[in-house]
């Protein structure tokens, strides 16, 4: 695809950009775009790689605030295999998709899901760059084969992914040189807890590039930390201990049963996962007592008829290898009476997303080849991906102790810790439709299995809990050994009583922060609180404290 670079002057600021990549009209959105938007491809072929030419798809929005001064924020979803459009269009971008996107007059006319403006978009305070990695995830592809399947770019591992994304970032800085001078922040969720620190390491080790001089920080949401720590066979994380902590802490397990399990099994056995038959029987009874829940957000009630299912026995949860950041499809409730938990977010988005991304008019607007399709194979199934990073804790210790950048590890406090791997055909409509035309896919009714699809759709679809919660993340962040500068305390959205969550701050600008009421995809479930902590972090400000309200009645006065 031809690339033209044009130098223009806007408000006295020189700006070079990929002229052919600017999006002027976006199907599904009738108004003026919230800010300038670009979509296209940049080379991501690392030095020394000769078999494959990697074309990495990106989408870039300039800040809605002051694009000439605001920082550049790079975002990645996880997987491995989750396209970052999910984060951009269902969590934190300027335009979002919901179930309502497929209920509008415009959708009924065009067949393209309607976009809605996001008042808590992360583009309010930063320019936002997302990318699909590794190819062929999302719209990315290799060589001259935009329609290739999951094996068309060879075998992947954490190291190759980091090198290719680093190459992409450096080429973005060349294509948009004015942003090469902005403060740079890297962010992502779930398996991006491996992607993002490894990308940061590549940038910091590259002495030939000025990018490292502008790297200011990382934001890691509900993130993995390497197979020896979290999202693998980490010692002390294979058993149901953190699973128990979560559900007992949320009132789903009685004190009586919890105490019996701890007394019978012992903490070490519950952490290690080598469980004797008597202990396993008790754990199964606990799972039965817990009942149904949505893996990614315990209190979510968007559609209980389609995705909430009984908790499985923990014995079936131990083989989890890959860690999702894309939830199973959730549909609007049949009676229309239920919204999200606490009614603070709209339901849906995944079905609308997949419908939208395969529409020919959308692909044309996004400068995507007409024969491309949005390849999604979350959790590493459908392409060959090896988890090779074992432990990122030494990297965290190095960059924090050397004051190389600021770091916040954040977690929603309602994402469960179940570490599941189970087929969900019986409870959830088919989500991951990987064929070129979405209308050729099968969307089975709840309780029914679909017929076999093509090779591009994995034959045994599973949707698994991320297995990363605030209990687990607090455990490994404490183990880093940093000195506390602020002990665990509440933080707020407004500096008064609107709770955001809790935070522990450490020396040299390392923070562990929770978001109250948020599930695994934090910006989706708590957009206002997410924008609040992001804004504070980018400005290097303290998170606003909780101000205890005055008593309603003066002390000692009769009432």
C-alpha angles and dihedrals in degrees: 000000000000118000124202124189117206128189113216135168121229120176090339095306120121111228129183118190144158098273097199093051099062112113110221100170125027118198111235092032118084102181136066112296113257089240139345111301132198130188130177144088137303129187113264100174109134120224110274096024108121108160098063133039105208119214109190118198118223139181120201130188123187116228117276087218117050108334091183091062110017118102126260112247120196116201131195133180119214135227105111085259105026113133113228092230084084090065093041098048103030103031123021115354126110092255123043140190127222138166085272088064088077095045101063130106089242092055092049088054102042106020089231116120114245120246122224126205115251112222090193096048117150086230087075088081106018145026108256128219121184128179139186111239143217102016128272088035113112112344094333117114145170134246109337096324112102090161095054122132128241093283096051095096099046129242121333137204136168094270096051090046092052093049093049094048090047089054089049092051092051090050090049089055089053092048092047102028095170088065091053086075096051126096106270127216127182121210142169146136140241111353087009081078082081098032097053102047090045090051089049090051091052091050094047092048094051104093092174093068131066092215093095090060090062098043105114106167157331132243113199117188122198085332139181118236106197132299094276092054112028134350096031138049094312115171109250093019102074096080133069096262098110089037087059093045092054098048096039089048090052094050097252095117123053121240088238095057093040092053092047091052093048093046093047100040105028125223095267093055091046090053097043096049096222093125126182120224095259092051093045091054090055092048090052090052088052091053089051091050092051094061123187130349143152107258096220098047120017097205097040113125103175095127117354093173093062111035114015110096135165115282111259125231114276090235088075093052104070103087096066110139107160129048122217131219094180115077126214116270115283121195131200115274114266094236094046089227101108127074129173122305109305086001091268101126136035122249129248136010105154097086090044089048095054092044091051099046093057095049111113093221091054093049090051092050091049093050092245120148112261092236093053122104131193103261112206122174104154121195093030095283115134096032134049111265127160123198102226104160108094106179130006095177093096089054091052090049092049099049093042096046091046090046090233094147145340120265135197122185107196133185138185109233098219101057106109127236098220102126094212133179112180141134110256102192090114094058109022134053114241110279114176106067106176103173122111093250117044093206089065091063127093120241104192123206117248111282095025133095122228124237116260112282131200126299088266090070114064110244096225105044115200132177115198139192113254092236092214119112138158092267092058096042093047088053096056096038091054088049090061086079100226120157114253117240094176120024120222107303140155120267126197141208095226106027089250126066105318098112120221097175137264135309140193115196125203138192120287095025103297116144136184110200135177128201113217114234096005124129128209095297095056101186091051095053100035108022097161095050090043093055090046096056092040091054092049092048095049091048091046090236128144117261108258113263129231114261111207108230119240117257114273090231126038112256111264095014117123116243 
